[in-house]
Amino acid sequence: MIAETLSRVGRVGLFLVRVLRQAPAALARPRAVVHQVYNAGARSLVIIMLSGLFVGMVLGLQGFDLLQRFGSEDALGIAAALGLLKELGPVVTALLFAGRAGTSLTSEIGLMRATDQLTAMEIMAVDPLRKVVAPRFLGGVIAMPLLVAVFNVVGLFGAQLIGVQVMGVDPGAFWSQMQGAVELDDVNEGIVKSLCFGVACSLVAVYEGYHAAPTAEGVGLATTRTVVISSVLTLLIDYILTAAFLGR
């Protein structure tokens, strides 16, 4: 079991190296990369914005209830901003990305494998990694931080909507305390997490699709593995990065 797991990690690592080698050639075709950013990012905006709004609203309710017990309702802006920027924004966005964009990438590449399109490319001396995999990988990596930024902005709006408009928190205190407490390191932590999650989720998606069994059942299993592995990997990386930023 352990040997098989290590072997699989090694194969994924080698696959990542091969994809990165093709990244410059993929970037030389910016239209293909932009198209994949659109597929992975723009088409995920609706679920990201809706989720961000409701997460922010829930954060406003729970944060107000907790801070009210200590007479610190005006600190709601700080709690909402730090919670979204450092933790909820990157993690929830990555989980939603895995469920929406990740499965789309896996099923698309897996279907190309099942219909022998990738084999046909190899016969014509066209590297599928450069033509198919690398643009989709780069598109996912680029789209993730952008989606996290959208999630955070909409989440802060939702927290402000509940905290200020419904619960009666002073709007000046809400925003001024947030601006005074949030530091550049807090923003950088969220950016680093979003980039790492983008690499992990995109890599898992393209790897599972590229190595899917060329059958309908194989594509379905690869799609399921993408969601499971990406979700677990996101939470594992989140813990490692959080511990590293806190110096633990």
CYANA upper distance limits for C-alpha pairs under 8 A (distance plus 0.5 A):
  1 MET  CA      5 THR  CA      6.69
  2 ILE  CA      6 LEU  CA      6.66
  3 ALA  CA      7 SER  CA      6.53
  4 GLU  CA      8 ARG  CA      6.61
  5 THR  CA      9 VAL  CA      6.72
  6 LEU  CA     10 GLY  CA      6.64
  7 SER  CA     11 ARG  CA      6.77
  8 ARG  CA     12 VAL  CA      6.73
  9 VAL  CA     13 GLY  CA      6.61
 10 GLY  CA     14 LEU  CA      6.71
 11 ARG  CA     15 PHE  CA      6.58
 12 VAL  CA     16 LEU  CA      6.66
 12 VAL  CA    207 TYR  CA      7.63
 13 GLY  CA     17 VAL  CA      6.91
 14 LEU  CA     18 ARG  CA      6.82
 15 PHE  CA     19 VAL  CA      6.72
 15 PHE  CA    207 TYR  CA      7.88
 16 LEU  CA     20 LEU  CA      6.59
 16 LEU  CA    203 LEU  CA      7.54
 17 VAL  CA     21 ARG  CA      6.73
 18 ARG  CA     22 GLN  CA      7.17
 18 ARG  CA    129 LEU  CA      8.24
 19 VAL  CA     23 ALA  CA      6.82
 19 VAL  CA    129 LEU  CA      6.74
 19 VAL  CA    130 ARG  CA      7.93
 19 VAL  CA    133 VAL  CA      7.68
 19 VAL  CA    134 ALA  CA      6.12
 20 LEU  CA     24 PRO  CA      8.30
 20 LEU  CA    134 ALA  CA      7.93
 22 GLN  CA     26 ALA  CA      6.77
 22 GLN  CA    129 LEU  CA      7.34
 22 GLN  CA    130 ARG  CA      5.70
 22 GLN  CA    134 ALA  CA      6.78
 23 ALA  CA     27 LEU  CA      6.58
 23 ALA  CA    130 ARG  CA      7.79
 23 ALA  CA    134 ALA  CA      6.26
 23 ALA  CA    135 PRO  CA      8.00
 23 ALA  CA    138 LEU  CA      7.99
 24 PRO  CA     28 ALA  CA      6.77
 25 ALA  CA     29 ARG  CA      7.59
 25 ALA  CA    130 ARG  CA      7.28
 26 ALA  CA     30 PRO  CA      7.72
 26 ALA  CA     32 ALA  CA      8.18
 26 ALA  CA     33 VAL  CA      7.64
 26 ALA  CA    130 ARG  CA      6.59
 26 ALA  CA    131 LYS  CA      7.75
 26 ALA  CA    134 ALA  CA      6.63
 26 ALA  CA    135 PRO  CA      6.14
 27 LEU  CA     33 VAL  CA      7.34
 27 LEU  CA    135 PRO  CA      8.10
 29 ARG  CA     33 VAL  CA      7.40
 30 PRO  CA     34 VAL  CA      6.50
 31 ARG  CA     35 HIS  CA      6.59
 32 ALA  CA     36 GLN  CA      6.89
 32 ALA  CA    135 PRO  CA      6.78
 33 VAL  CA     37 VAL  CA      6.71
 33 VAL  CA    135 PRO  CA      5.42
 33 VAL  CA    136 ARG  CA      7.42
 33 VAL  CA    138 LEU  CA      7.18
 33 VAL  CA    139 GLY  CA      6.04
 34 VAL  CA     38 TYR  CA      6.69
 34 VAL  CA    139 GLY  CA      7.35
 35 HIS  CA     39 ASN  CA      6.78
 35 HIS  CA    139 GLY  CA      8.27
 36 GLN  CA     40 ALA  CA      6.50
 36 GLN  CA    135 PRO  CA      7.10
 36 GLN  CA    136 ARG  CA      6.00
 36 GLN  CA    138 LEU  CA      8.42
 36 GLN  CA    139 GLY  CA      5.28
 36 GLN  CA    140 GLY  CA      7.78
 37 VAL  CA     41 GLY  CA      5.90
 37 VAL  CA     42 ALA  CA      7.70
 37 VAL  CA    136 ARG  CA      8.34
 37 VAL  CA    138 LEU  CA      8.40
 37 VAL  CA    139 GLY  CA      4.73
 37 VAL  CA    140 GLY  CA      6.83
 37 VAL  CA    142 ILE  CA      7.21
 37 VAL  CA    143 ALA  CA      6.01
 38 TYR  CA     42 ALA  CA      5.27
 38 TYR  CA     43 ARG  CA      6.99
 38 TYR  CA    139 GLY  CA      8.34
 38 TYR  CA    143 ALA  CA      8.49
 39 ASN  CA     43 ARG  CA      6.05
 39 ASN  CA     44 SER  CA      8.34
 39 ASN  CA    101 ALA  CA      8.12
 40 ALA  CA     44 SER  CA      6.91
 40 ALA  CA     97 PHE  CA      8.43
 40 ALA  CA    101 ALA  CA      5.63
 40 ALA  CA    139 GLY  CA      7.20
 40 ALA  CA    140 GLY  CA      6.34
 40 ALA  CA    143 ALA  CA      6.92
 41 GLY  CA     45 LEU  CA      6.97
 41 GLY  CA    101 ALA  CA      8.31
 41 GLY  CA    140 GLY  CA      7.95
 41 GLY  CA    143 ALA  CA      5.46
 41 GLY  CA    144 MET  CA      7.66
 41 GLY  CA    146 LEU  CA      8.13
 41 GLY  CA    147 LEU  CA      7.03
 44 SER  CA     48 ILE  CA      6.67
 44 SER  CA     97 PHE  CA      7.95
 44 SER  CA    100 ARG  CA      7.54
 44 SER  CA    101 ALA  CA      7.55
 45 LEU  CA     49 MET  CA      6.36
 45 LEU  CA    147 LEU  CA      7.66
 46 VAL  CA     50 LEU  CA      6.62
 47 ILE  CA     51 SER  CA      6.39
 47 ILE  CA     96 LEU  CA      8.30
 48 ILE  CA     52 GLY  CA      6.41
 48 ILE  CA     93 THR  CA      7.25
 48 ILE  CA     96 LEU  CA      7.78
 48 ILE  CA    147 LEU  CA      7.52
 48 ILE  CA    150 VAL  CA      8.07
 48 ILE  CA    151 PHE  CA      6.47
 49 MET  CA     53 LEU  CA      6.54
 49 MET  CA    150 VAL  CA      7.42
 49 MET  CA    151 PHE  CA      6.38
 49 MET  CA    154 VAL  CA      6.73
 50 LEU  CA     54 PHE  CA      6.85
 51 SER  CA     55 VAL  CA      6.43
 51 SER  CA    151 PHE  CA      8.17
 52 GLY  CA     56 GLY  CA      6.45
 52 GLY  CA     89 GLY  CA      8.27
 52 GLY  CA    151 PHE  CA      5.31
 52 GLY  CA    152 ASN  CA      7.31
 52 GLY  CA    154 VAL  CA      6.01
 52 GLY  CA    155 GLY  CA      5.05
 52 GLY  CA    158 GLY  CA      8.18
 53 LEU  CA     57 MET  CA      6.69
 53 LEU  CA    151 PHE  CA      8.26
 53 LEU  CA    154 VAL  CA      5.85
 53 LEU  CA    155 GLY  CA      5.36
 53 LEU  CA    156 LEU  CA      8.42
 53 LEU  CA    157 PHE  CA      7.61
 53 LEU  CA    158 GLY  CA      5.44
 53 LEU  CA    159 ALA  CA      8.49
 54 PHE  CA     58 VAL  CA      6.58
 54 PHE  CA    155 GLY  CA      7.79
 54 PHE  CA    158 GLY  CA      7.20
 55 VAL  CA     59 LEU  CA      6.50
 55 VAL  CA    155 GLY  CA      6.74
 55 VAL  CA    158 GLY  CA      8.06
 56 GLY  CA     60 GLY  CA      6.58
 56 GLY  CA     80 ALA  CA      7.88
 56 GLY  CA    154 VAL  CA      7.90
 56 GLY  CA    155 GLY  CA      4.52
 56 GLY  CA    156 LEU  CA      6.39
 56 GLY  CA    157 PHE  CA      7.59
 56 GLY  CA    158 GLY  CA      5.03
 56 GLY  CA    159 ALA  CA      5.03
 57 MET  CA     61 LEU  CA      6.82
 57 MET  CA    155 GLY  CA      7.74
 57 MET  CA    158 GLY  CA      5.09
 57 MET  CA    159 ALA  CA      5.28
 57 MET  CA    160 GLN  CA      8.41
 57 MET  CA    161 LEU  CA      7.69
 57 MET  CA    162 ILE  CA      6.33
 58 VAL  CA     62 GLN  CA      6.56
 58 VAL  CA    159 ALA  CA      7.92
 59 LEU  CA     63 GLY  CA      6.08
 59 LEU  CA     80 ALA  CA      6.95
 59 LEU  CA    159 ALA  CA      6.67
 60 GLY  CA     64 PHE  CA      6.39
 60 GLY  CA     76 LEU  CA      7.67
 60 GLY  CA     80 ALA  CA      7.41
 60 GLY  CA    158 GLY  CA      7.86
 60 GLY  CA    159 ALA  CA      4.85
 60 GLY  CA    160 GLN  CA      7.60
 60 GLY  CA    162 ILE  CA      6.16
 60 GLY  CA    163 GLY  CA      5.96
 61 LEU  CA     65 ASP  CA      6.72
 61 LEU  CA    159 ALA  CA      8.29
 61 LEU  CA    162 ILE  CA      7.17
 61 LEU  CA    163 GLY  CA      7.57
 62 GLN  CA     66 LEU  CA      6.66
 63 GLY  CA     67 LEU  CA      6.48
 63 GLY  CA     76 LEU  CA      6.69
 63 GLY  CA     79 ALA  CA      7.42
 63 GLY  CA     80 ALA  CA      7.92
 64 PHE  CA     68 GLN  CA      6.26
 64 PHE  CA     73 GLU  CA      6.41
 64 PHE  CA     76 LEU  CA      6.75
 64 PHE  CA    163 GLY  CA      7.37
 64 PHE  CA    167 MET  CA      8.24
 65 ASP  CA     69 ARG  CA      7.36
 66 LEU  CA     70 PHE  CA      7.93
 67 LEU  CA     71 GLY  CA      6.68
 67 LEU  CA     72 SER  CA      5.53
 67 LEU  CA     73 GLU  CA      5.68
 67 LEU  CA     75 ALA  CA      7.95
 67 LEU  CA     76 LEU  CA      7.70
 68 GLN  CA     72 SER  CA      6.32
 68 GLN  CA     73 GLU  CA      5.78
 72 SER  CA     76 LEU  CA      8.20
 73 GLU  CA    169 VAL  CA      7.14
 74 ASP  CA    169 VAL  CA      6.61
 74 ASP  CA    170 ASP  CA      7.26
 74 ASP  CA    173 ALA  CA      6.20
 74 ASP  CA    174 PHE  CA      6.29
 74 ASP  CA    177 GLN  CA      8.25
 75 ALA  CA     79 ALA  CA      7.05
 75 ALA  CA    173 ALA  CA      8.10
 75 ALA  CA    174 PHE  CA      7.12
 75 ALA  CA    177 GLN  CA      7.09
 75 ALA  CA    178 MET  CA      8.15
 76 LEU  CA     80 ALA  CA      6.58
 76 LEU  CA    163 GLY  CA      7.75
 76 LEU  CA    174 PHE  CA      6.90
 77 GLY  CA     81 ALA  CA      6.49
 77 GLY  CA    159 ALA  CA      8.30
 77 GLY  CA    160 GLN  CA      8.00
 77 GLY  CA    173 ALA  CA      8.45
 77 GLY  CA    174 PHE  CA      5.18
 77 GLY  CA    175 TRP  CA      6.68
 77 GLY  CA    177 GLN  CA      7.12
 77 GLY  CA    178 MET  CA      5.54
 78 ILE  CA     82 LEU  CA      6.55
 78 ILE  CA    174 PHE  CA      8.09
 78 ILE  CA    177 GLN  CA      6.79
 78 ILE  CA    178 MET  CA      5.02
 78 ILE  CA    181 ALA  CA      6.95
 78 ILE  CA    182 VAL  CA      7.60
 79 ALA  CA     83 GLY  CA      6.36
 80 ALA  CA     84 LEU  CA      6.57
 80 ALA  CA    156 LEU  CA      7.20
 80 ALA  CA    159 ALA  CA      7.08
 81 ALA  CA     85 LEU  CA      6.38
 81 ALA  CA    156 LEU  CA      7.16
 81 ALA  CA    178 MET  CA      7.22
 81 ALA  CA    182 VAL  CA      7.84
 82 LEU  CA     86 LYS  CA      6.19
 82 LEU  CA     87 GLU  CA      8.16
 82 LEU  CA    182 VAL  CA      7.39
 82 LEU  CA    186 ASP  CA      7.66
 83 GLY  CA     87 GLU  CA      6.05
 83 GLY  CA     88 LEU  CA      6.41
 83 GLY  CA     89 GLY  CA      8.30
 84 LEU  CA     88 LEU  CA      5.18
 84 LEU  CA     89 GLY  CA      5.21
 84 LEU  CA     90 PRO  CA      8.32
 84 LEU  CA    152 ASN  CA      6.37
 84 LEU  CA    155 GLY  CA      7.67
 84 LEU  CA    156 LEU  CA      8.20
 85 LEU  CA     89 GLY  CA      6.24
 85 LEU  CA     90 PRO  CA      7.89
 85 LEU  CA    152 ASN  CA      6.93
 85 LEU  CA    186 ASP  CA      7.36
 85 LEU  CA    187 VAL  CA      6.67
 85 LEU  CA    189 GLU  CA      8.35
 85 LEU  CA    190 GLY  CA      5.90
 86 LYS  CA     90 PRO  CA      7.77
 86 LYS  CA    186 ASP  CA      6.65
 86 LYS  CA    187 VAL  CA      7.54
 86 LYS  CA    189 GLU  CA      6.50
 86 LYS  CA    190 GLY  CA      5.30
 87 GLU  CA     91 VAL  CA      6.58
 87 GLU  CA    190 GLY  CA      7.59
 88 LEU  CA     92 VAL  CA      6.11
 88 LEU  CA     93 THR  CA      8.42
 89 GLY  CA     93 THR  CA      6.44
 89 GLY  CA    148 VAL  CA      6.20
 89 GLY  CA    149 ALA  CA      8.34
 89 GLY  CA    151 PHE  CA      6.52
 89 GLY  CA    152 ASN  CA      6.11
 89 GLY  CA    190 GLY  CA      8.16
 90 PRO  CA     94 ALA  CA      6.54
 90 PRO  CA    148 VAL  CA      6.13
 90 PRO  CA    190 GLY  CA      6.81
 90 PRO  CA    193 LYS  CA      6.80
 90 PRO  CA    194 SER  CA      5.74
 90 PRO  CA    197 PHE  CA      8.18
 91 VAL  CA     95 LEU  CA      6.79
 91 VAL  CA    194 SER  CA      8.42
 91 VAL  CA    197 PHE  CA      8.50
 91 VAL  CA    234 THR  CA      7.42
 91 VAL  CA    235 LEU  CA      7.83
 91 VAL  CA    238 ASP  CA      7.84
 92 VAL  CA     96 LEU  CA      6.67
 93 THR  CA     97 PHE  CA      6.40
 93 THR  CA    144 MET  CA      8.22
 93 THR  CA    147 LEU  CA      7.43
 93 THR  CA    148 VAL  CA      6.45
 93 THR  CA    151 PHE  CA      7.61
 94 ALA  CA     98 ALA  CA      6.58
 94 ALA  CA    144 MET  CA      7.85
 94 ALA  CA    194 SER  CA      8.06
 94 ALA  CA    197 PHE  CA      6.66
 94 ALA  CA    198 GLY  CA      7.71
 94 ALA  CA    201 CYS  CA      7.86
 94 ALA  CA    231 SER  CA      8.25
 94 ALA  CA    234 THR  CA      7.45
 95 LEU  CA     99 GLY  CA      6.84
 95 LEU  CA    230 SER  CA      8.03
 95 LEU  CA    231 SER  CA      6.23
 95 LEU  CA    234 THR  CA      7.90
 96 LEU  CA    100 ARG  CA      6.59
 97 PHE  CA    101 ALA  CA      5.69
 97 PHE  CA    102 GLY  CA      6.59
 97 PHE  CA    144 MET  CA      8.21
 97 PHE  CA    201 CYS  CA      8.26
 98 ALA  CA    102 GLY  CA      4.86
 98 ALA  CA    103 THR  CA      7.00
 98 ALA  CA    201 CYS  CA      6.66
 98 ALA  CA    205 ALA  CA      8.46
 98 ALA  CA    226 THR  CA      7.70
 98 ALA  CA    227 VAL  CA      6.06
 98 ALA  CA    230 SER  CA      6.63
 98 ALA  CA    231 SER  CA      7.45
 99 GLY  CA    103 THR  CA      6.43
 99 GLY  CA    227 VAL  CA      6.26
100 ARG  CA    104 SER  CA      6.90
101 ALA  CA    105 LEU  CA      6.70
101 ALA  CA    140 GLY  CA      8.48
102 GLY  CA    106 THR  CA      6.75
102 GLY  CA    201 CYS  CA      7.19
102 GLY  CA    202 SER  CA      7.03
102 GLY  CA    205 ALA  CA      5.66
102 GLY  CA    226 THR  CA      7.25
102 GLY  CA    227 VAL  CA      7.68
103 THR  CA    107 SER  CA      6.51
103 THR  CA    205 ALA  CA      7.26
103 THR  CA    223 THR  CA      5.83
103 THR  CA    224 THR  CA      8.26
103 THR  CA    226 THR  CA      7.01
103 THR  CA    227 VAL  CA      7.34
104 SER  CA    108 GLU  CA      6.49
105 LEU  CA    109 ILE  CA      6.70
105 LEU  CA    136 ARG  CA      7.82
105 LEU  CA    205 ALA  CA      6.44
105 LEU  CA    206 VAL  CA      6.81
105 LEU  CA    209 GLY  CA      7.60
106 THR  CA    110 GLY  CA      6.26
106 THR  CA    205 ALA  CA      5.50
106 THR  CA    206 VAL  CA      6.22
106 THR  CA    207 TYR  CA      8.32
106 THR  CA    208 GLU  CA      6.63
106 THR  CA    209 GLY  CA      4.57
106 THR  CA    210 TYR  CA      8.07
106 THR  CA    219 VAL  CA      8.20
106 THR  CA    222 ALA  CA      7.38
106 THR  CA    223 THR  CA      6.23
106 THR  CA    226 THR  CA      7.74
107 SER  CA    111 LEU  CA      6.35
107 SER  CA    209 GLY  CA      6.70
107 SER  CA    219 VAL  CA      6.58
107 SER  CA    220 GLY  CA      7.99
107 SER  CA    222 ALA  CA      8.19
107 SER  CA    223 THR  CA      6.65
108 GLU  CA    112 MET  CA      6.91
108 GLU  CA    209 GLY  CA      7.78
109 ILE  CA    113 ARG  CA      6.81
109 ILE  CA    132 VAL  CA      8.27
109 ILE  CA    133 VAL  CA      8.38
109 ILE  CA    206 VAL  CA      7.54
109 ILE  CA    209 GLY  CA      5.40
109 ILE  CA    210 TYR  CA      6.37
110 GLY  CA    114 ALA  CA      6.65
110 GLY  CA    208 GLU  CA      8.22
110 GLY  CA    209 GLY  CA      4.79
110 GLY  CA    210 TYR  CA      6.45
110 GLY  CA    211 HIS  CA      7.98
110 GLY  CA    212 ALA  CA      6.05
110 GLY  CA    213 ALA  CA      8.19
110 GLY  CA    214 PRO  CA      7.69
110 GLY  CA    219 VAL  CA      5.91
110 GLY  CA    222 ALA  CA      8.25
111 LEU  CA    115 THR  CA      6.57
111 LEU  CA    209 GLY  CA      8.48
111 LEU  CA    214 PRO  CA      8.08
111 LEU  CA    219 VAL  CA      7.29
112 MET  CA    116 ASP  CA      6.63
112 MET  CA    117 GLN  CA      5.53
112 MET  CA    118 LEU  CA      6.50
113 ARG  CA    117 GLN  CA      6.57
113 ARG  CA    118 LEU  CA      6.04
113 ARG  CA    119 THR  CA      7.79
113 ARG  CA    209 GLY  CA      8.35
113 ARG  CA    210 TYR  CA      7.31
113 ARG  CA    212 ALA  CA      7.72
113 ARG  CA    213 ALA  CA      8.27
113 ARG  CA    214 PRO  CA      6.18
114 ALA  CA    213 ALA  CA      7.67
114 ALA  CA    214 PRO  CA      4.26
114 ALA  CA    215 THR  CA      6.06
114 ALA  CA    216 ALA  CA      8.00
114 ALA  CA    219 VAL  CA      8.35
115 THR  CA    214 PRO  CA      7.83
116 ASP  CA    120 ALA  CA      6.63
117 GLN  CA    121 MET  CA      6.85
118 LEU  CA    122 GLU  CA      6.92
118 LEU  CA    128 PRO  CA      6.54
119 THR  CA    123 ILE  CA      6.77
120 ALA  CA    124 MET  CA      6.81
121 MET  CA    125 ALA  CA      6.81
121 MET  CA    126 VAL  CA      5.41
121 MET  CA    127 ASP  CA      7.11
121 MET  CA    128 PRO  CA      6.82
122 GLU  CA    126 VAL  CA      5.81
122 GLU  CA    127 ASP  CA      6.48
122 GLU  CA    128 PRO  CA      7.38
126 VAL  CA    131 LYS  CA      7.85
127 ASP  CA    131 LYS  CA      6.75
128 PRO  CA    132 VAL  CA      5.70
128 PRO  CA    133 VAL  CA      7.00
129 LEU  CA    133 VAL  CA      5.13
129 LEU  CA    134 ALA  CA      6.20
130 ARG  CA    134 ALA  CA      5.87
130 ARG  CA    135 PRO  CA      7.85
131 LYS  CA    135 PRO  CA      7.63
132 VAL  CA    136 ARG  CA      7.23
133 VAL  CA    137 PHE  CA      6.60
133 VAL  CA    206 VAL  CA      6.80
133 VAL  CA    210 TYR  CA      8.36
134 ALA  CA    138 LEU  CA      6.58
135 PRO  CA    139 GLY  CA      6.45
136 ARG  CA    140 GLY  CA      6.73
136 ARG  CA    202 SER  CA      8.30
136 ARG  CA    206 VAL  CA      8.01
137 PHE  CA    141 VAL  CA      6.82
137 PHE  CA    199 VAL  CA      8.23
137 PHE  CA    202 SER  CA      5.87
137 PHE  CA    203 LEU  CA      6.93
137 PHE  CA    206 VAL  CA      7.24
138 LEU  CA    142 ILE  CA      6.58
138 LEU  CA    202 SER  CA      8.49
139 GLY  CA    143 ALA  CA      6.47
140 GLY  CA    144 MET  CA      6.66
140 GLY  CA    198 GLY  CA      6.64
140 GLY  CA    199 VAL  CA      8.04
140 GLY  CA    201 CYS  CA      8.45
140 GLY  CA    202 SER  CA      5.95
141 VAL  CA    145 PRO  CA      8.15
141 VAL  CA    195 LEU  CA      7.07
141 VAL  CA    198 GLY  CA      4.97
141 VAL  CA    199 VAL  CA      5.88
141 VAL  CA    202 SER  CA      7.01
142 ILE  CA    146 LEU  CA      7.65
142 ILE  CA    195 LEU  CA      8.47
142 ILE  CA    198 GLY  CA      7.96
143 ALA  CA    147 LEU  CA      6.63
143 ALA  CA    198 GLY  CA      8.19
144 MET  CA    148 VAL  CA      6.69
144 MET  CA    194 SER  CA      6.64
144 MET  CA    195 LEU  CA      7.31
144 MET  CA    197 PHE  CA      8.08
144 MET  CA    198 GLY  CA      5.72
145 PRO  CA    149 ALA  CA      6.69
145 PRO  CA    191 ILE  CA      7.08
145 PRO  CA    194 SER  CA      5.70
145 PRO  CA    195 LEU  CA      6.66
145 PRO  CA    198 GLY  CA      7.99
146 LEU  CA    150 VAL  CA      6.90
147 LEU  CA    151 PHE  CA      6.59
148 VAL  CA    152 ASN  CA      6.62
148 VAL  CA    194 SER  CA      7.27
149 ALA  CA    153 VAL  CA      6.76
150 VAL  CA    154 VAL  CA      6.66
151 PHE  CA    155 GLY  CA      6.34
152 ASN  CA    156 LEU  CA      6.56
153 VAL  CA    157 PHE  CA      6.83
154 VAL  CA    158 GLY  CA      6.74
155 GLY  CA    159 ALA  CA      6.71
156 LEU  CA    160 GLN  CA      6.52
157 PHE  CA    161 LEU  CA      6.46
158 GLY  CA    162 ILE  CA      6.87
159 ALA  CA    163 GLY  CA      6.34
160 GLN  CA    164 VAL  CA      5.90
160 GLN  CA    165 GLN  CA      7.71
160 GLN  CA    174 PHE  CA      8.25
161 LEU  CA    165 GLN  CA      5.74
161 LEU  CA    166 VAL  CA      7.33
162 ILE  CA    166 VAL  CA      5.38
162 ILE  CA    167 MET  CA      6.65
163 GLY  CA    167 MET  CA      5.41
163 GLY  CA    168 GLY  CA      6.81
163 GLY  CA    169 VAL  CA      6.06
164 VAL  CA    168 GLY  CA      5.36
164 VAL  CA    169 VAL  CA      5.03
164 VAL  CA    170 ASP  CA      6.74
164 VAL  CA    171 PRO  CA      6.34
164 VAL  CA    174 PHE  CA      8.20
165 GLN  CA    169 VAL  CA      8.10
169 VAL  CA    173 ALA  CA      8.19
169 VAL  CA    174 PHE  CA      7.42
170 ASP  CA    174 PHE  CA      6.64
171 PRO  CA    175 TRP  CA      6.81
172 GLY  CA    176 SER  CA      6.33
173 ALA  CA    177 GLN  CA      6.18
174 PHE  CA    178 MET  CA      6.82
175 TRP  CA    179 GLN  CA      6.66
176 SER  CA    180 GLY  CA      6.62
177 GLN  CA    181 ALA  CA      6.50
178 MET  CA    182 VAL  CA      6.44
182 VAL  CA    186 ASP  CA      6.97
182 VAL  CA    187 VAL  CA      8.32
183 GLU  CA    187 VAL  CA      7.36
184 LEU  CA    188 ASN  CA      6.63
185 ASP  CA    189 GLU  CA      6.60
186 ASP  CA    190 GLY  CA      7.17
187 VAL  CA    191 ILE  CA      6.86
188 ASN  CA    192 VAL  CA      6.58
189 GLU  CA    193 LYS  CA      6.67
189 GLU  CA    245 PHE  CA      7.78
190 GLY  CA    194 SER  CA      6.60
191 ILE  CA    195 LEU  CA      6.76
192 VAL  CA    196 CYS  CA      6.71
193 LYS  CA    197 PHE  CA      6.49
193 LYS  CA    238 ASP  CA      7.48
193 LYS  CA    241 LEU  CA      7.63
194 SER  CA    198 GLY  CA      6.47
195 LEU  CA    199 VAL  CA      6.78
196 CYS  CA    200 ALA  CA      6.67
196 CYS  CA    237 ILE  CA      8.31
197 PHE  CA    201 CYS  CA      6.39
197 PHE  CA    234 THR  CA      6.54
197 PHE  CA    237 ILE  CA      8.14
198 GLY  CA    202 SER  CA      6.36
199 VAL  CA    203 LEU  CA      6.34
200 ALA  CA    204 VAL  CA      6.67
200 ALA  CA    230 SER  CA      7.47
200 ALA  CA    233 LEU  CA      7.80
200 ALA  CA    234 THR  CA      7.94
201 CYS  CA    205 ALA  CA      6.66
201 CYS  CA    226 THR  CA      8.50
201 CYS  CA    230 SER  CA      5.73
201 CYS  CA    234 THR  CA      8.16
202 SER  CA    206 VAL  CA      6.72
203 LEU  CA    207 TYR  CA      6.39
204 VAL  CA    208 GLU  CA      6.49
204 VAL  CA    226 THR  CA      6.54
204 VAL  CA    229 ILE  CA      7.85
204 VAL  CA    230 SER  CA      7.00
205 ALA  CA    209 GLY  CA      6.69
205 ALA  CA    223 THR  CA      8.36
205 ALA  CA    226 THR  CA      6.02
205 ALA  CA    230 SER  CA      8.49
206 VAL  CA    210 TYR  CA      6.39
207 TYR  CA    211 HIS  CA      6.61
208 GLU  CA    212 ALA  CA      6.20
208 GLU  CA    222 ALA  CA      5.90
208 GLU  CA    223 THR  CA      7.87
208 GLU  CA    225 ARG  CA      7.95
208 GLU  CA    226 THR  CA      7.03
209 GLY  CA    219 VAL  CA      7.68
209 GLY  CA    222 ALA  CA      6.81
209 GLY  CA    223 THR  CA      7.98
212 ALA  CA    218 GLY  CA      6.15
212 ALA  CA    219 VAL  CA      6.20
212 ALA  CA    221 LEU  CA      8.47
212 ALA  CA    222 ALA  CA      6.22
213 ALA  CA    217 GLU  CA      8.30
213 ALA  CA    218 GLY  CA      4.92
213 ALA  CA    219 VAL  CA      6.95
214 PRO  CA    218 GLY  CA      6.69
214 PRO  CA    219 VAL  CA      7.60
215 THR  CA    219 VAL  CA      6.78
216 ALA  CA    220 GLY  CA      6.79
217 GLU  CA    221 LEU  CA      6.66
218 GLY  CA    222 ALA  CA      6.61
219 VAL  CA    223 THR  CA      6.68
220 GLY  CA    224 THR  CA      6.82
221 LEU  CA    225 ARG  CA      6.66
222 ALA  CA    226 THR  CA      6.67
223 THR  CA    227 VAL  CA      7.17
224 THR  CA    228 VAL  CA      6.90
225 ARG  CA    229 ILE  CA      6.27
226 THR  CA    230 SER  CA      6.25
227 VAL  CA    231 SER  CA      6.50
228 VAL  CA    232 VAL  CA      6.76
229 ILE  CA    233 LEU  CA      6.36
230 SER  CA    234 THR  CA      6.43
231 SER  CA    235 LEU  CA      6.99
232 VAL  CA    236 LEU  CA      6.70
233 LEU  CA    237 ILE  CA      6.51
234 THR  CA    238 ASP  CA      6.49
235 LEU  CA    239 TYR  CA      6.82
236 LEU  CA    240 ILE  CA      6.91
237 ILE  CA    241 LEU  CA      6.52
238 ASP  CA    242 THR  CA      6.43
239 TYR  CA    243 ALA  CA      6.57
240 ILE  CA    244 ALA  CA      6.68
241 LEU  CA    245 PHE  CA      6.63
242 THR  CA    246 LEU  CA      6.65
243 ALA  CA    247 GLY  CA      6.46
243 ALA  CA    248 ARG  CA      5.59
244 ALA  CA    248 ARG  CA      6.71
